[in-house]
Amino acid sequence: MFLRNCWYVAGWSHHFAADALVARTILGEPIVLYRKRDGGVVALEDRCCHRLAPLSRGRREGDDLRCMYHGLKFAPSGKCIEIPQQEIIPSTAVVRSYPSVEQDCWVWLWMGDPASRAERCKAVYPPPANDSSSPALSSGAAKSRSDGATTNDEPGRMRRSSDIRGRAFNMAMLPAAT
């Protein structure tokens, strides 16, 4: 059982090259990620709605993704927009699209209910690593150790930390589970 209504890291930003389809399994769900022409990251269920073939084995066509099993073409929204040799596209021809955010060298995915995300987006949005309003980075809260990591002496805060490209990042800064 997993917490659904929160953000999860899909990988470092540089893991998603402009021309690559990247397959990931997050919370037991197969996901394909790729970049649109404008640089934004798209995350779709990695199963074609027709025969469950992995979309990560397909190819990009502009900002869209074509399944190589029967040729269905999906928009970044997950909606099927083309079926070879067929003019009528069923409204049920859709794959799940996951909201994604690229922030502080990470690509984050919202794995929960999209309606829940819309209501509480600000409260659970991935916080910037250099957000001075964060309790984890407020003055005096974080202290440097000799190994370059930081600890947080504030009672009740998580003490585990790591370094992200030269910036202190405390685990307490991760989106709160709701």
Backbone torsions as a table, in degrees:
resi	resn	phi	psi	omega
1	MET	NA	134.8	-177.3
2	PHE	-122.2	154.7	169.9
3	LEU	-75.4	126.4	-175.2
4	ARG	-97.2	-47.6	-171.6
5	ASN	-83.0	65.2	174.4
6	CYS	-158.9	170.0	-177.9
7	TRP	-88.1	142.3	176.7
8	TYR	-126.1	145.1	178.8
9	VAL	-80.5	127.4	177.1
10	ALA	-92.2	-23.1	179.1
11	GLY	157.2	176.5	174.5
12	TRP	-68.1	151.1	179.0
13	SER	-56.7	-39.4	-176.5
14	HIS	-72.5	-8.4	176.1
15	HIS	-72.8	-15.2	-174.4
16	PHE	-113.6	84.6	-179.1
17	ALA	-69.2	159.9	-175.4
18	ALA	-60.8	-30.1	-174.9
19	ASP	-109.5	8.9	-172.8
20	ALA	-103.9	149.0	167.8
21	LEU	-105.6	121.9	-176.0
22	VAL	-113.6	123.0	178.2
23	ALA	-93.3	133.6	177.3
24	ARG	-136.5	154.7	169.6
25	THR	-118.0	116.8	-179.1
26	ILE	-126.0	126.3	-176.6
27	LEU	56.1	34.0	178.7
28	GLY	77.6	5.9	-179.2
29	GLU	-108.1	128.5	177.0
30	PRO	-73.2	130.9	-177.2
31	ILE	-134.0	140.2	173.0
32	VAL	-111.4	133.9	180.0
33	LEU	-121.5	143.1	175.9
34	TYR	-157.0	165.8	179.4
35	ARG	-100.2	139.6	172.5
36	LYS	-79.1	174.2	179.2
37	ARG	-61.8	-31.4	179.4
38	ASP	-81.4	0.6	177.4
39	GLY	96.2	-11.6	178.4
40	GLY	-67.5	151.1	-178.9
41	VAL	-96.4	133.8	176.9
42	VAL	-109.3	136.1	176.6
43	ALA	-127.1	118.7	179.9
44	LEU	-124.5	155.5	171.6
45	GLU	-57.4	133.6	-176.0
46	ASP	-88.9	48.3	177.1
47	ARG	-147.3	122.0	175.0
48	CYS	-64.9	140.3	-178.3
49	CYS	-70.6	-13.0	-177.7
50	HIS	-83.0	-59.3	-178.0
51	ARG	-128.3	16.4	177.6
52	LEU	61.3	23.7	175.7
53	ALA	-68.5	145.9	180.0
54	PRO	-67.6	122.6	177.8
55	LEU	-67.7	-21.8	178.9
56	SER	-66.9	-13.7	175.3
57	ARG	-92.1	1.9	-179.4
58	GLY	-87.4	-152.7	179.3
59	ARG	-142.6	152.8	176.1
60	ARG	-82.7	140.7	173.3
61	GLU	-132.9	96.2	-172.6
62	GLY	68.4	-126.3	177.4
63	ASP	-92.9	1.4	-175.9
64	ASP	-100.9	169.1	-177.8
65	LEU	-128.8	127.7	-179.1
66	ARG	-107.0	129.2	174.1
67	CYS	-74.7	134.0	-176.4
68	MET	-89.8	0.6	178.4
69	TYR	-78.4	-57.2	177.0
70	HIS	-122.1	2.0	173.2
71	GLY	87.7	13.7	176.8
72	LEU	-64.6	140.2	-177.5
73	LYS	-114.1	129.7	-175.8
74	PHE	-116.1	137.2	174.5
75	ALA	-78.7	165.6	177.2
76	PRO	-57.9	-20.8	177.2
77	SER	-75.4	-12.6	-177.7
78	GLY	97.3	-8.2	-179.1
79	LYS	-78.6	137.0	175.9
80	CYS	-73.0	128.2	-177.7
81	ILE	-114.8	-7.4	178.7
82	GLU	-157.3	135.3	172.7
83	ILE	-127.9	122.0	-178.8
84	PRO	-57.2	137.6	177.6
85	GLN	62.4	23.6	179.7
86	GLN	-145.2	127.5	-179.1
87	GLU	-87.8	-34.3	-178.4
88	ILE	-90.3	126.5	178.7
89	ILE	-109.5	119.2	179.9
90	PRO	-61.6	143.8	179.6
91	SER	-67.3	-18.2	178.7
92	THR	-84.2	-4.8	178.4
93	ALA	-79.8	85.0	-175.8
94	VAL	-150.9	147.9	171.9
95	VAL	-116.9	155.8	-178.4
96	ARG	-68.7	136.2	175.3
97	SER	-109.1	134.2	-179.4
98	TYR	-104.4	128.8	174.6
99	PRO	-60.0	136.7	-178.8
100	SER	-132.4	150.3	178.6
101	VAL	-137.9	134.3	174.0
102	GLU	-105.8	117.4	-175.3
103	GLN	-150.3	133.3	176.2
104	ASP	53.3	46.8	177.0
105	CYS	70.9	9.7	178.1
106	TRP	-117.1	153.3	168.7
107	VAL	-110.1	120.5	-177.5
108	TRP	-106.6	142.7	175.9
109	LEU	-122.2	140.4	173.1
110	TRP	-92.1	113.1	-174.3
111	MET	-94.4	-4.7	-176.3
112	GLY	-94.3	-157.4	-179.3
113	ASP	-70.6	122.6	-179.5
114	PRO	-59.1	-33.3	178.4
115	ALA	-66.7	-38.6	178.0
116	SER	-64.4	-38.3	178.5
117	ARG	-62.7	-41.5	-178.0
118	ALA	-63.6	-38.9	-179.3
119	GLU	-68.7	-42.7	-170.2
120	ARG	-116.7	26.4	-174.3
121	CYS	-54.4	-46.4	-177.0
122	LYS	-64.5	-37.0	-176.9
123	ALA	-70.8	-29.9	-174.8
124	VAL	-116.6	7.9	179.9
125	TYR	-62.7	140.7	179.9
126	PRO	-58.5	123.9	-178.0
127	PRO	-74.1	145.3	176.0
128	PRO	-64.6	145.4	-178.5
129	ALA	-64.8	-23.0	-178.5
130	ASN	-108.7	25.5	-178.7
131	ASP	-74.2	109.5	-177.6
132	SER	-73.0	-13.5	177.8
133	SER	-82.1	-10.7	179.4
134	SER	-69.4	134.7	178.3
135	PRO	-58.6	-28.8	-178.2
136	ALA	-70.1	-23.5	-178.4
137	LEU	-115.9	8.6	179.7
138	SER	-66.0	157.8	-172.5
139	SER	-58.7	130.5	177.9
140	GLY	85.2	-13.9	-176.7
141	ALA	-77.5	-38.6	-177.8
142	ALA	-105.3	134.2	179.8
143	LYS	-124.2	140.6	-178.7
144	SER	-76.6	145.4	172.3
145	ARG	-105.4	171.9	-178.4
146	SER	-66.7	-24.1	-179.4
147	ASP	-87.3	4.3	176.7
148	GLY	93.2	-13.1	177.2
149	ALA	-80.7	175.6	178.2
150	THR	-123.4	154.5	172.0
151	THR	-122.6	160.1	-178.4
152	ASN	-120.7	115.4	-176.5
153	ASP	-87.2	0.6	179.4
154	GLU	-69.7	129.9	-178.7
155	PRO	-58.8	142.1	176.3
156	GLY	82.6	-3.2	-179.6
157	ARG	-93.9	152.6	176.5
158	MET	-69.8	144.8	-176.2
159	ARG	-103.5	-10.3	-177.4
160	ARG	-77.4	138.4	-179.9
161	SER	-151.2	166.8	175.2
162	SER	-150.6	173.4	-176.9
163	ASP	-107.5	131.5	178.2
164	ILE	-116.8	101.8	177.9
165	ARG	45.8	49.5	173.8
166	GLY	86.8	-1.3	179.2
167	ARG	-111.5	138.7	176.0
168	ALA	-69.8	134.3	-179.2
169	PHE	-136.1	112.5	179.8
170	ASN	-94.1	142.9	178.5
171	MET	-59.5	-25.2	179.8
172	ALA	-66.2	-14.5	-178.8
173	MET	-83.7	-10.5	-179.3
174	LEU	-65.0	153.1	179.4
175	PRO	-56.4	137.9	-179.3
176	ALA	-71.0	140.0	176.2
177	ALA	-76.4	135.2	179.6
178	THR	-120.1	NA	NA
